Amino acid sequence: MTTNTNITVTLSPEIRLEQALIEKGISDLESVTELSILGAVSRDDFEYLIKNMWETLQILDLGNAVIEENKIGNEELSFFGLKTVFISDSIIEIDCRLFSACAELTAIVVAPDNPAYKSEDGILFNRDKTALLLYPRGLQGDYNVPASVATIGRGALDGCTGLISVTLPDSVTKIEDGAFNDCMSLSSINIPASVTMIGNWAFGGCFSLTSVFIPASVEKIGEQTFSGCPAFITAHRDNPAYTGKNGKLKLK
């Protein structure tokens, strides 16, 4: 099979993705590993991409594309083999499950002038970098969350199976639902004394996590937060709501 790289197509209301690729002479869609799309991209174009390039597309450049309704919805970019994606400055809404199947993704690159999002080292934040939104699943090893971050977003690190250790700064106040769900290799994380809320399933399926300390500041812990997690849980003696009894989280 001949591999085509650096394929660029321009879309318009009259020319959709399928036709644009045909006009480029691409007969074997699975041979395309890098694709740049210019012009207006519709929901149908995303469906066509997923249907035909789900396993083989590695780089998708939407940096100069205009996306329908200025948002990318659930699983529209869930390519199994995708490693890098470039997002234009017109995107103002991204579904948190957008890259749920991208096991090899290592970089999400948002255009510098994007009004809603910021990318740093391939990791996606909100514009002012107070919320960590999406950590690529293909990244491995240790991660120090930037000191500006106050919120670990819903499902932000969900399924990051190569993540070993995470250091949270004292600026973090919220760990939202499913934030570290299924981080199966995560063996070390600190919950700083600034955290007040830990969401549902936040550490569900963290099979390698051996210990967790709940500081006095935590006021609310969701349902099934540590489901499937063998961690020995202790709590600060001054925590008003929770205690760690025999390594299990209990309400006082």
Sequence and secondary structure as in RCSB ss.txt:
>XXXX:A:sequence
MTTNTNITVTLSPEIRLEQALIEKGISDLESVTELSILGAVSRDDFEYLIKNMWETLQILDLGNAVIEENKIGNE
ELSFFGLKTVFISDSIIEIDCRLFSACAELTAIVVAPDNPAYKSEDGILFNRDKTALLLYPRGLQGDYNVPASVA
TIGRGALDGCTGLISVTLPDSVTKIEDGAFNDCMSLSSINIPASVTMIGNWAFGGCFSLTSVFIPASVEKIGEQT
FSGCPAFITAHRDNPAYTGKNGKLKLK
>XXXX:A:secstr
   B SEEEEE SS  HHHHHHHTT   GGGB EEEEEEEE HHHHHHHHHHHTTT  EEEETTEEEGGGEE TT
TT  TT  EEEE TT  EE TTTTTT TT  EEEE TT SSEEEETTEEEETTS EEEE  TT  EEEE  TT  
EE TTTTTT TTEEEEE  TT  EE TTTTTT TT  EE   TT  EE TTTTTT TT  EEEE TT  EE TTT
TTT   EEEE TT SSEEEETTEEEE 
